[in-house]
Amino acid sequence: MVEKVELGNTGLYVHPIGLGANKIGKEDKETNTDYGGEIINAAVKNGLNFIDTAYIYGKGLSEEIIGKTLKENMNRNDVILATKGAHRFEGDTMIVDNSPAFLTQTVDESLKRLQTDVIDLFYIHFPDEETPKYEAIGTLQQLKEAGKIRSIGVSNFSFEQLKEANQDGYIDVIQDEYNLINRKAETELFPYLSDNNISFIPYFPLASGLLAGKYKPDTIFSEKQKARPQFRDEVYFKHLEEVDKIRQIADNHDVDVAHIVLAFYLTRRPIDSVIPGARNSQQIADNLKAAEVRLTTEDIQIIEDIFPV
């Protein structure tokens, strides 16, 4: 059995492989209620206990599906729930708002959608341009003291914004982009997080599937995919060659490339858990295999050499 790990010093113990629930809010509401519930049930049945969502994932739909599924099928205490807020809409216009009044409102609304009395981890999803960062975090600290949230996170904050936000030491977790193609967080951010016992949760861990080893030189991409830097011609072919070099490590461990990549992240000190998405229950079971991989010192060095910081 895979041992659970503590997120920073939150007192929350999670499986090293969590579930990124962004896809759960993207389908037709009627269809997706069953679809989303199936994935969540499969996740918990297989030992996963960490679910990461956000208001913006379907304008609350992902939260609603998770809340309904947990209420009907399992003990709330068996699951660590993380969600994020910062977005509001005026008509079709999306506004990022970190004001104390709005953060208080969005936490209350997330509690209702998730059908729970407390959110285990609440992130400010994006910083706004007006609210002082320490003031926004101070609001979350008040909500924590009121028993509405258990721990405090930020997402998509720059390093300078993070330091301002954490001036009172209230931040427990940061979520930001990190993967083998983009390891720049290791140079400045990771040492700060380690020194302050802040946990790091990476998003885009598989770089939109590129690091999963499922693409080939003749793969045809959508226009949306083509717009991403890692899928542009010369860069894309270079990354394919790099991923191929990891296949030997994967073969040695009798797992897939994606498992090796996720296992590598778990060797980085501030990373306690990774949250790949899943489209079905089989992907849930497959993702969990990464927690059982034990990379050797040589494996880690090879990967670092292939994808330098």
Summary of the structure (lengths in Angstrom):
residues: 309
radius of gyration: 19.1
end to end distance: 32.6
largest distance: 55.0
contacts: 1044
relative contact order: 0.13
helix: 47%
strand: 16%
